[in-house]
Amino acid sequence: MLDGFLALYIFMLAAFTGYEIIARVPVILHTPLMSGSNFIHGIVLVGAMIALGHARTPFEMAIGFIGVLLGAGNAAGGYVVTERMLEMFKSSKPRQGSGESK
Amino acid sequence: MAWPQTLIDACYFIAALLFILGLRRMSSPRTARGGIVWAGFGMLLAVVATLLLPDMEHRGLIIAAVLIGVAAAWWSGRRVAMTAMPQMVALYNGMGGGAAAAIGASELIGHAQNFAIAAPNTFPLMPESWSPLHGAIAVAPLSPVALVLGVLGALIGSVSFSGSLIAFAKLQGWLDRRFVFPGQQVVNLLVLAAAAGIGVWLATGHLAIALICAFFVLALLFGVLMTLPIGGADMPVVISLYNAFTGLAVAFEGYVLQNEAMIIAGMVVGAAGTLLTQLMAKAMNRSIGNVLFGNFGAASGASAQAIGGSQKPIEAADAAVMMAYAERVVIVPGYGMAVAQAQHKVWEFAQQLIARGVKVKFAIHPVAGRMPGHMNVLLAEAGVPYDLIVDMEDINPEFPVTDVALVIGANDVVNPMAKTDPASPIYGMPILDVADAKHVIVVKRGKGTGFAGIENALFYADNTRMLYGDGQAAAGQLVSELKSLDA
């Protein structure tokens, strides 16, 4: 059980972590990183699952169902898009070495 | 099927750790690809652990919803072109905001029903036994802090949801560029105030279904109203801001559900997203407030300086010769190149120039494309090596010794009026000093203005020649003209 101050510490430390991670990032990675952080807040899926799992009335179930749908979309979509962007960073490495001029 | 609570908590802990480490790895080009995989494992672990939570009902329904959501997003995310990435990020981000809002709604409604059943004075404000993981959540009242954060998370999540969808529609081209009407900001403020007012009323424990519905309608409306007047060129900043919003909403709803993984992941994204938003706004030399409330582009046209001279066209053959015998060529790609899918042709052309001994570099403005780094991604896709891609600060001193600057599909980021015309809406934005090059060739579809709807003095400059045509076709012509030189 999280009491007020313990939660506050978590909020604070997590905020610093997020800030510090981004602070040293080259511009090249801003877009993938935005996409990656977009994926990470896909953890909202877990919350939506809990909400649906504890729903008692059909109305709550409907809201929970929509929440899980949206959360799953956030997580899966965020992953695919980020992965596709970062894939290109991988493929450009060996080409750099070969110098590629005809 | 009751898993030991400790094991589930451990799963959440490892998931949170993997998120942070994954994000950390994503912040360096070398390890970036592994980063998303790490974070992906974290997500999988958290989802499986949640399914195994005791006293979860409707497991079939949950699995069905997860599968449908994952399948739809996976399919759309795989299929979409790289150029459409920004709006896809907006779309998925909006979904996350919507999910956070749905959690808030379901909590508030659940407790509103509670309210109706239980006598108000029989529950203590913060019961010791309260924990969502022991099945008490459906009946135990929320603590005051949880109620406030729940309402706040729902508000932010709703704004992020509707705002992101508008951003998506705009970038997708489904919506006209901007919607402005007199007194717009007053209306926006009133809607926000009304939503916040009801929110405060809800947060102080006055939970009634009608009020909750009004609250969500107003919050969603505010997201729409807030995004409508923002011009397309500013969308990256707005999407990044909504990304941070969603993170915050997730963290707040995570507190309501007492789920540490949600709190940590949401807060990390909230902070990282806020900083990222600032970095993007700074790259455009604007403040976030200016982006949101500045009605960008409204003043263009009448008040701006008149531009003298005319646009001077050039043929592809002449342009190719010019560059073939140049010593230094700088290619400035913009979103127009990406839309035309011309990056591969442009790289082919650049390779031919390099083979002829021309020193070729690619100059990238911090906000080229639709998002910072977007253009780097597109060039990387085409196979352009990193050492040829140069940032604005490094390339600007080199323009005076550059023989030909080839501008493809870029407009506002090379507009000298950002320096010379205080009346221009982009005045003060750092630009690529393309005009300093000995010759400038601009590849452009037609004579119109750019994405932001602003006239560009560069196109009328004496050393500028316009090569009209679609980016891909023009690059193809340049390639074949270059080949015919050798024939």
Interface residues (C-beta under 8 A of the other chain):
Chain A: M1 L2 G4 A7 I10 F11 A14 A15 F16 T17 G18 Y19 I21 I22 A23 R24 V25 P26 V27 I28 L29 H30 T31 P32 L33 M34 S35 G36 S37 N38 F39 I40 H41 G42 I43 V44 L45 V46 G47 A48 M49 I50 A51 L52 G53 H54 A55 R56 T57 F59 E60 M61 I63 G64 F65 I66 G67 V68 L69 L70 G71 A72 G73 N74 A75 A76 G77 G78 Y79 V80 V81 T82 E83 R84 M85 L86 E87 M88 F89 K90 S91 S92 R95 Q96 E100 S101 K102
Chain B: A15 F19 I20 G22 L23 R24 M26 S27 S28 P29 A32 R33 G35 I36 V37 A39 G40 M43 A46 V47 T50 L51 L53 D55 M56 E57 H58 R59 L61 I62 A65 V66 L67 I68 G69 V70 A71 A72 A73 W74 S76 G77 R78 V80 M82 M85 P86 M88 V89 L91 Y92 N93 M95 G96 G98 A99 A100 A102 I103 A105 S106 E107 I109 G110 Q113 W130 S131 P132 G135 I137 A138 V145 I239 S240 N243 T246 G247 A249 V250 A251 E253 G254 Y255 L257 Q258 N259 E260 A261 M262 I263 I264 A265 G266 M267 V268 V269 G270 A271 A272 G273 T274 L275 L276 L279 M280 A283 Q351 Q352 I354 A355 P366 G369 M371 P372 G373 H374 N376 V377 A380 E381 G383 V384 P385 Y386 D387 D391
